[in-house]
């Protein structure tokens, strides 16, 4: 493994963690200005704010997952928490507020790359099986460390 490929997962994890930590905190502290939104995006955002709970829950999840990624702990859990948020970010920018494709691409690529890097952690839930999980059957737990890049 070359020096660059060994550092790429760390760089992707830190970039994704920083993006979600900062933008999640911005949802509470409002330190980054927001540009005016197109009408459809404003209506969507207004509906989310009107629920009273969704935006604080979303931003708290972003801060938590971003912090986990920055700390390098529970990375598969953080990626799982962020996956539906990232799908909605991509759909939002594709359908309601076109633009910002570079940052959306970085976020999406980082999530997919890290999911591939940590694929061993996701493998058990993606297997079609009818038997009991290994631990319930008295077998040792599988190795969930990130897979080495070829």
C-alpha positions in Angstrom: 0.0 0.0 0.0 1.5 3.3 -1.0 1.7 6.3 1.3 -1.1 8.2 -0.5 -3.6 5.3 -0.5 -3.0 4.6 3.2 -3.8 8.3 4.0 -6.8 8.6 1.7 -9.4 7.0 4.1 -8.2 9.3 6.9 -8.4 12.4 4.6 -11.9 11.4 3.4 -13.1 10.7 7.0 -11.7 14.1 8.2 -13.2 16.0 5.3 -16.6 14.4 5.7 -16.5 14.8 9.5 -15.5 18.5 9.2 -18.2 19.3 6.7 -21.0 17.8 8.8 -19.6 19.0 12.1 -19.3 22.6 10.9 -22.6 22.7 9.0 -24.4 20.9 11.8 -23.1 23.5 14.3 -24.2 26.3 11.9 -27.7 25.0 12.3 -27.6 26.0 15.9 -25.2 29.0 16.0 -25.8 30.6 12.6 -22.3 31.7 11.9 -22.3 31.1 8.2 -24.6 33.3 6.0 -27.3 31.5 4.0 -28.0 32.6 0.4 -31.6 33.2 -0.6 -33.2 29.9 -1.6 -35.3 29.2 -4.7 -39.0 29.2 -4.0 -39.4 25.4 -4.0 -36.4 25.0 -1.7 -37.7 27.7 0.6 -41.1 25.9 0.8 -39.4 22.6 1.6 -37.2 24.2 4.3 -40.1 26.1 5.7 -42.1 22.8 6.0 -39.2 21.2 7.8 -38.8 24.1 10.2 -42.6 24.2 10.8 -42.4 20.7 12.4 -40.6 22.2 15.3 -38.4 19.1 15.8 -36.9 18.1 12.5 -34.2 20.7 12.0 -32.8 20.4 15.5 -32.8 16.6 15.2 -31.1 16.8 11.8 -28.4 19.2 12.9 -27.8 17.3 16.2 -27.3 14.1 14.1 -24.9 16.0 11.8 -22.9 17.3 14.7 -22.7 13.9 16.4 -21.8 12.0 13.2 -19.3 14.6 12.2 -17.7 14.4 15.7 -17.5 10.6 15.5 -15.8 10.8 12.1 -13.3 13.5 13.3 -12.5 11.3 16.3 -12.3 8.2 14.2 -14.6 6.2 16.5 -17.8 4.4 15.5 -17.1 5.3 11.9 -19.5 2.7 10.4 -22.2 4.0 12.7 -21.5 7.6 11.7 -21.6 6.6 8.0 -24.9 4.9 8.5 -26.4 8.0 10.3 -25.2 10.2 7.5 -26.3 8.1 4.5 -30.0 9.2 4.4 -28.9 12.8 5.0 -26.5 12.7 2.1 -29.1 11.2 -0.2 -31.5 14.0 0.7 -28.7 16.6 0.2 -28.0 15.3 -3.2 -31.8 15.2 -4.1 -32.3 18.7 -2.7 -29.5 20.1 -4.9 -30.6 18.1 -7.9 -34.3 19.0 -7.8 -34.9 22.0 -5.6 -31.8 24.2 -5.5 -29.5 23.4 -8.4 -25.9 24.2 -7.8 -23.2 23.5 -5.2 -22.4 20.3 -7.2 -18.8 20.3 -6.2 -19.4 20.1 -2.4 -22.3 17.6 -3.0 -19.9 15.5 -5.1 -17.2 15.6 -2.4 -19.7 14.6 0.3 -21.2 11.8 -1.8 -17.8 10.5 -3.0 -16.4 10.6 0.5 -19.4 8.6 1.9 -19.2 6.0 -0.8 -15.4 5.6 -0.5 -15.6 5.3 3.3 -18.5 2.8 3.0 -16.3 0.8 0.7 -13.3 1.1 3.0 -15.4 -0.1 6.0 -17.3 -2.7 4.0 -16.4 -5.4 6.4 -18.5 -3.7 9.1 -21.5 -3.5 6.7 -21.1 -7.1 5.2 -23.1 -8.9 8.0 -26.2 -6.8 7.5 -26.0 -7.1 3.7 -25.9 -11.0 3.7 -29.0 -12.9 2.9 -29.2 -15.6 5.6 -31.6 -17.6 7.5 -29.4 -18.9 10.3 -28.6 -17.1 13.6 -25.9 -14.5 13.7 -22.5 -15.8 14.5 -22.5 -14.5 18.1 -25.9 -15.9 18.9 -24.7 -19.3 17.7 -21.7 -19.2 20.1 -19.1 -18.3 17.4 -16.6 -15.5 17.7 -17.5 -12.1 16.3 -16.3 -11.3 12.8 -13.4 -8.9 12.3 -14.9 -5.4 11.6 -11.7 -3.4 11.0 -11.6 -1.5 7.8 -10.5 -3.5 4.8 -7.1 -2.8 3.4 -7.1 -1.1 0.0 -5.6 -3.2 -2.8 
